[in-house]
Amino acid sequence: MAYRFNIFDNGAALAETLAERVAGTLAEAVAMRGHASIAVSGGSTPKAFFRALSSTTLDWSRVTITLVDERFVPESNERSNHALVSAGLLQGKAAEARFVPLYHDGATAEDAARLATAATVDLCRPFDVVVLGMGGDGHTASFFPGGSNLQMALDPATPRGVITMEAEGAGEPRLTFTFSALQDARLLILHIESQSKKPVIDRALSEGKDSTLPIGRVIATASSDTEIYWAP
Ligand SMILES: O=C1O[C@H](COP(=O)(O)O)[C@@H](O)[C@H](O)[C@H]1O
């Protein structure tokens, strides 16, 4: 589908504008349906955005937050995306939101994926907001180039839900929502920061649906338009 590229001078300006855009969409969903759902990314990029979003005014008690993807580690692990969300987003006004984790203690990654699918079944039909990130290798969510379940993850026929992924660049095994669960979000955002990622997203956009970079395939084949937010 189509995309719109929004360029900011710096990460702080991006975070404020993106937080307003996301909060507005969540508030609209609450007004129309009584509740709202959002799946956010982990990694290092979203910290300022999480801070800005957590201080926006809306009825957070009616918002459910989950993750686009998670490392198969408990919240106590410093690489946990859940820990990042707890520290940055589930704070201030947003502390009233409900959080649904993908990781499940004691389970194998496959078991955790099944449990996470069951726990999120009502959230992603479709999500109100999905905020994707992008790694320097062109991965988004845990759709890693060369990933063990990449074809399944990207296949539009794969049911909505959470599956596992292993890949050389991924570190630990991953849990990730499938493309089908993310691609029709009412608001589909891609949040990227750093100069070094600019040529990666430019290449992904120019290659489109045949790109070897998973983010290129996601943007080209998603049924929702993607709003790209980028700052150096
Ligand atoms: O592994 C991950 O990486 C991407 C990008 O992270 P960043 O640190 O380069 O911002 C992230 O979108 C994804 O959620 C995360 O699990």
The ligand as an SDF file (V2000), in Angstrom:
LIG
                    3D

 16 16  0  0  0  0  0  0  0  0999 V2000
   14.8610   -6.4080   18.1480 O   0  0  0  0  0  0  0  0  0  0  0  0
   14.1740   -5.4430   17.9750 C   0  0  0  0  0  0  0  0  0  0  0  0
   14.6350   -4.4570   17.1690 O   0  0  0  0  0  0  0  0  0  0  0  0
   13.7650   -3.5510   16.4860 C   0  0  0  0  0  0  0  0  0  0  0  0
   14.5800   -2.2910   16.2390 C   0  0  0  0  0  0  0  0  0  0  0  0
   15.1840   -1.9220   17.4540 O   0  0  0  0  0  0  0  0  0  0  0  0
   16.1230   -0.6290   17.6210 P   0  0  0  0  0  0  0  0  0  0  0  0
   16.8860   -0.8810   18.8960 O   0  0  0  0  0  0  0  0  0  0  0  0
   17.0200   -0.5570   16.4230 O   0  0  0  0  0  0  0  0  0  0  0  0
   15.1980    0.5310   17.7270 O   0  0  0  0  0  0  0  0  0  0  0  0
   12.4790   -3.2910   17.2630 C   0  0  0  0  0  0  0  0  0  0  0  0
   11.5730   -2.6120   16.4460 O   0  0  0  0  0  0  0  0  0  0  0  0
   11.8910   -4.6110   17.7690 C   0  0  0  0  0  0  0  0  0  0  0  0
   10.6750   -4.3930   18.4510 O   0  0  0  0  0  0  0  0  0  0  0  0
   12.8900   -5.2460   18.6880 C   0  0  0  0  0  0  0  0  0  0  0  0
   12.3990   -6.4610   19.2600 O   0  0  0  0  0  0  0  0  0  0  0  0
  1  2  2  0
  2  3  1  0
  2 15  1  0
  3  4  1  0
  4  5  1  0
  4 11  1  0
  5  6  1  0
  6  7  1  0
  7  8  2  0
  7  9  1  0
  7 10  1  0
 11 12  1  0
 11 13  1  0
 13 14  1  0
 13 15  1  0
 15 16  1  0
M  END
$$$$
